[in-house]
């Protein structure tokens, strides 16, 4: 039976907070849908103190951002984008068009068609999330998306030079300095100066995730990628210092970032709790990570490895760091996770920044039914069929009887007219 040495906020408390977020987002989306650029500018001024002549950056603006960065930073961005591009290309290569003759004269197939236009949101409130530009823009480019637009909030009263550079190097066609719900709404709904897109992708805070949820249907979305979640699964093969570093390293994303330790060693759990207190005393981002750990952190002790798998699948965390004697046991038995990081040698920050897998991943238990962002999210698999007259006569007789069974007489006539014509 699992034992909780530490628990975070209750589900009721979280539900109340979610309700407030829903209401706020509804109002913003309504205003931007009704009043376009005027509402967009008002919200940008209100939330980001940002109201430039144009939210879209010019080629000169983009060049100035690149010029402001040291060569090493640009080289590092290019290195990370190469890793992400290479893995996305490998994923795309695994997608094949299909055409098969299922009966004599009956040819069925599917084509993989890129989405025509995508809006990539890159968070930048507390930190310039440069890596999110790689994950969305580069991957969409590999998929073959024709129009890629990207938006990120200003930092300290100006566009983030690093984010803008990453967007440009990744292949964005239009770059906007806009943040939060208002940016997502503008890209999804369109305004007088921003043409709408077919799909919105990218992570963000709880408000951005809620905006994507409410907009789904009017546009496509990648997934609900809200505040960061991390689950560290560990046994006594590792120590509390390492576990604490991996928990706090993700808790620093924001004050609502959930970090959970799952272990079969009560001693490791106690050691980790002590280490978290110590590391919070020296961590430069402790003001954020400490709040997240206080409100959303958990430490759970299980009786055995099998129970750890069961609880981990119930949690369905965005990131799962496995540091056990046999990490492949979790790879082979877990079913609900955004991404696995197997062994103490790797960690979530590698996936977040550079290693090549995508860091836009499902949160709030969405890992039960979807994986994360990947090149296939930007591609529609669309079916087609073509048949001969002889095959139409054959199939049509079955279709006619099945339509009659269901009472669809118009459907039946679609089949019957062909049976009559091709039967003669």
N, C-alpha and C positions, 0 to 999 in steps of 0.2 A: 504494500500500500504506500503510495507516494506521500511524502511529508513535506510541507512548505515551511522552510526556515525563514523565508521572507516573502511577502506578497505586496502587490502594488494596489492601485485604485480598484474599487469594485466595478463590476459590469454595469451597475446602475449609475454610478458616477460618470463612467465613460459614455453611457447612453445619453445622459443629460447634456454633456458637452457636445456630443454629435448632433443633437437636436438644434442647439444654438448655431452650430456651424451651418447646418442645412438651411436654416432661415436666412442667415446672412448671405449665403451664396445665391439663394433664390432671388433675393432683391438685386444683387449685382448683375446677375444674368438678365433679369427683366429690364433693368435700366439700360444696359448696353444694347440689348436687342431692340429697345424702343427708341433710344436716343443716340446710338452710334458713337461717333468720335467725341461728341460733347461729354457724354457720360464716361467714356474711356479716359478722357483728359482729367475729368473731375476725380475719378478714382485713383489715377496715377498720382495726382497732386496730393490727395488725401493720404494714401498709404505709403508712397515713396518720395513725396516732395519732389516730383519730377514732372515737368511740363515743357519739353523742348518744342521747337518749331515743328519738327517732324520726329515721330517715334522710329521711323525707319532710318537706319544708318546708311549714309552715302558711301561710295567707294573710297572717298578721301577719309571719312571717319574710320572705316575699317583699316585702311592703310596706316593711319595714325596709331591705332591700337596695336598693330603688329610692330610698328617701329618703337613703341614704348617698352617692349619686352626684351629682356636679355636673350642672347642667342641660345643659351642653355635651356631656357624655358621653352622656346620654340622647338628646339631639338627634342626635348622631353615630350612635348605635345605630339610631335610627329611620330616618335617611337610608340607612344601609347596607341595612337590612331592606326599605326601599322598592325599592331597586335589584334586590335578589334576588327579591322578590315579583313585580315587574314582568316580569322575564325568565322566571321560573317560570310565570307566567300565560300569557306568549306561547308557551312550550313546550306548556303544556296545551291551548291553543287550537288547536295543530297536530294534536292527537289527536282523531280523529273515530270515532264509532260507525259501523259498516258494516252494511247490509242490502241484499242483492242477489238477484234471481231468476236462478239460473244455468241452469235448464231450466224449461220450463212446469210450474208447480206446485211447484217446489223453491226454497225461500227459505232462504238462509244468511246468517249475520251474526255480528258480534262486538260486545260491549259492553266499554267501559273502566270497570272497577270499582275504586275505591280499596281498598287494604288496610284492614282494620278497626282494627288497633292497631299502633303503632310505638314502639320504644324508641330514643331519640336519645342517643348517647354524645357528650359534649363533653370533650375532653382539657383538663387544667388542671394538670398536674404541675409543669413548669418555668415555664410561662406560662399566664395565663388566656385560653384560646382562645375568646374571645367570638364570633368570626366563625363558629365551628363550630356555635354555636346557631342563627345565622341560616340557615346552609346546610341544616341538617336539619329543624329545627322549622318554619321558615317555608315551606320547600318542601313538607313533608308537609301543612301546613295548606292550601296552595293545591291540592294534589292531592285534598283532601277526606277525609283520614284522620279517623275518628271519635274515636279515643283516642290522644293523643300524650303519652308520658311522656318525661322527660329526666333525665339524671344527669350530674353532674360532680364531681370530687374537691374536698375542702376545700382552701383556701389559707391557710396560716398559722393553722391551727386554727379556721377558720370558712368558711362558704360564700362563694364568690366573688361579691361584690355585682354585678359587671358581668355575669358569666355568668348568674346567676339572673335579673337584669333582662332580659337578651336572650332567655332562655327564655320568660319571662312575656310580654314584648311580642310575641314570635313566635307565641304561642298554645298553649304547652304546657299540658296539663290536669293533669299531676302533675309535681312537680319534686323530685328526690332529690339529697342531697349524698352521693355515693358515687363512688369512683374505680376505675379499672383493670378487671382481669379480673372482680373481684367484682361490680362494677356491671353489666357486660355479662351475667354469668351470672344475676344476680338478675332482670334484665329479661327475659331469654330463657327461663329455667327457672321463674321464679316462686318465691316463698317464702311463709311464713305471712302476711306483711304487704304483699307486692308481687305483684300479679297479672301473670302472664306476658303477653307481647305476641306478635304474629305475625311481626314483622320487627325486626331490629336494624340501625341505620345509624350512620354517623359514623366519623371517623378515630381514630387512636390510635397508641400505640407498638407495638413488635413483639409484646408480650404481648397487647394488645387485638386486634391483627389476627389472631393465632393463635387467640385465644378465638373470634372470629367464624368462623374457618375450621372449628374443631372443632364449633361449634354449628350450622353450616349443615346443613339437613335437618330438624332439630328446629324451627328457625325460619328464615325467610328472612334474607338479608343483602343490603346494597347491593352491596358489593364488598370486596375485601381492600385496605383503605387503611391501609398501615402507615407506617413512618418516611418522611419526606419525601424525594423525589428531584427533582433539578433538572438539566436539560441546557441549557447555553448554547451555541447554534450561532452562530458569529460569523465575520466575515471582516475584512479590513483597513479596512472602512468605519467601524469603531468602535475604541475604544482599550482597553488593559488595565485602566484604572481602572474603567470601566463594567462590564466583564466580571467583575472581581473582586468588585465590589459586589453583582452579581446572584448570583454563586456563594455568597458568604458570607452574603448575606441569607437564603438558604434553609438553608444549613448550620447556622445557629444554632438551627434547630428542635430538634436533639438530636444526641448524639454518634454516632448511626448514620445520619445524614441524608447521602445520597450527593449530591455536586455534581460535575458533569462539564463540562469545556470541550471542544467539538468545533469545530475550525477548519481552514481550508486555508492559514492563515498561521502559519508557525513563529515569526515575530517576535512576532505577537500572543500566541501561547501563552507565549513567554518573558516578555513584558511583563506578562501576566496573573499568572504565577507570582510575579514580583517584587512586583507590586501586592498580591497576597494576603498575602505576608509583611509588607508595610508596613501594610496595613489591619488585620491581626491585632494589630499593636502598639498600635492605638488603638480598636478595636472593643470596646464594653462587654461584649459577649457572646462575646469571643474564647475564653474558657475552654471553651465548648461548640463554637463554630464551628471552632476550631482542631483539636480532637480529630476532629470529623467530616471535616474536610478532610484531616488526616493519614491517617486510616484508610480513608476511602471516596472521597476526591477523586481525580479523574483529569483529565489533559490529553492530548487526542488530536489529532494533526495528520494531515489527509487530503490527498490529491493534488488533489482537485477537488470541485465542488459535488455531483456525482452520488454520489461516494463518501461524502460527508457525509450525504446522504439515506439511503444503504444502512446506514451504521453507526448513524444515529439510529433507524432502524426496528428494528435488532437490539437496541438498548438499551431501546427502548419505555418511555421515561421518563414519570413522572407529569406533570411540568411541562417544557415545552420553550420556552425563550426564544430567538427567532430575531432576530438583529441582523446582517443581511446587506444587500447592495445590492438584492437582489430577494427579500424575505421571502415573497412570494406563491408563489415556486417551491416552497417547502417546504409551504405550505398545499395546493398542487395535487398534490404528489407523495408526501408522507409519509402513512403509513397507521397507524402505531403510536405513539400518544401519548395522555396524559390530557387535556391542554389546551395549546393553542398561544398564545403571546404574540408577536405579530408586530410587529417594528420596535423600535427603541430607545426610542420614546416610551412604550411600555407596559412592564410587568414583572410578575413573578409575585405580588408583594405586592398589587398592585391586585386580582388575581383572588382572592387569599387573604382580603382584607378587605372590599372594598366595591363593585367595579365591577358585579357582578350575576351573572356566571357562577359555577357552584358549585365550591368548592375541595375537595370530597371526591372524590378521583380515584384511579385504579388505580395500584398500585405492584407491584414485583417482576415486571415484564413482563406483568402482567395486561392492559395496554393492547393486547396482541395480539388480545384477544377481547372486551373490554368498554370502554365509555366510563365517565364518572364519574357521580356522583349527579345525578339530575335529576328533575323532577316525574313522569316516566314510570316511574321505579323504584318509586314508591309505588302504581302502578296496574296491575291485572291485566287483560290483554286476553283475554276469555273468549268462546268461540264458542257458537253455538246453531244449530239447524236446525228447520224445520217444513215439511211437504209435504202435498199433497193425496192422496186415495186413488188417483187416476189416476197421479200421479207415483210413489207408493209401488209400484204395480204395475210401472211401467217400471223404476225403479231396482232393485226387488227381484229381478228376473230376472238382472240383471248381478251383483248381490251374491251370489245363490245359486250361480251358476257359479264365481265367484271364491272363495267359501268352500269349495266342493267341491274346487277346485284345490289348496287349502292343507290340506284334510283337517279343517277346522273344521265338524263336522257340527251342533253346537249353534248356531253362528252361522248356518249354512245354513238351519236350521229357523226361526230368527227372520225370515229373509227369506221363506221358503216359505209360512209361515202367512199372511203378508200377501198374497202373490201369490194364494194360494187364495181368500182372503176377498174381496179387491178385484177379482179377476179375474171373479168371478161377478156 
